[in-house]
Amino acid sequence: MSPARSAPGCPPAADMVHATSSLLLLLSLALLAPGHSAKKCLLTGKWINDLGSNMTIGAVNNRGEFSGTYHTAVTATSNDIKESPLYGTQNNINKKTQPTFGFTVNWKFSESTTVFTGQCFIDRNGKEVLKTMWLLRSIVDDINDDWKATRVGINVFTRLRSVKE
Ligand SMILES: *[C@@H]1O[C@H](CO)[C@@H](O)[C@H](O)[C@H]1NC(C)=O
């Protein structure tokens, strides 16, 4: 009888449990920590704002340029709403994870132009949110009406999920 083989009791089992929990801890740190801190806010995709307007932004190229379409839920005119193109740029000079951007919407159903400027944030729940301000320029027939031709507002966009969660 060898003494080394006759004691498969408590100490080895406790070591196993310890080793297993250390391994799990390391694994969870490796999986969770970098993913959480490195998340980058991306403009590309479908968004909906607080008014129910939707926009789709295409790929952002390496100069920060992008284009897309805007489907507004509201209008300052009495015209039928049509989907309208947007063109913009994202500031990527320092490749920030929460970049600033701006874009222009060239309305296809009125003689008006809107410019948006904003920042792409990751909120406290890890969700992307676009905090924007806009200026809407409506056409006026007389230069004396210029003073009242521009509106200003705020919009908050979140990602539009096509599949219900
Ligand atoms: C925006 O998208 C939602 C969900 O698909 C849809 O119900 C709504 O009609 C859309 N609004 C506009 C203005 O396109």
The ligand as an ORCA input file, in Angstrom:
! r2SCAN-3c Opt
* xyz 0 1
  C     -40.640     54.402    -38.360
  O     -40.471     53.030    -38.126
  C     -41.516     52.452    -37.353
  C     -41.141     51.016    -37.094
  O     -40.817     50.347    -38.276
  C     -42.831     52.599    -38.107
  O     -43.878     52.076    -37.314
  C     -43.078     54.066    -38.391
  O     -44.242     54.193    -39.192
  C     -41.911     54.683    -39.119
  N     -42.124     56.106    -39.247
  C     -41.795     56.767    -40.347
  C     -42.116     58.226    -40.340
  O     -41.258     56.222    -41.310
*
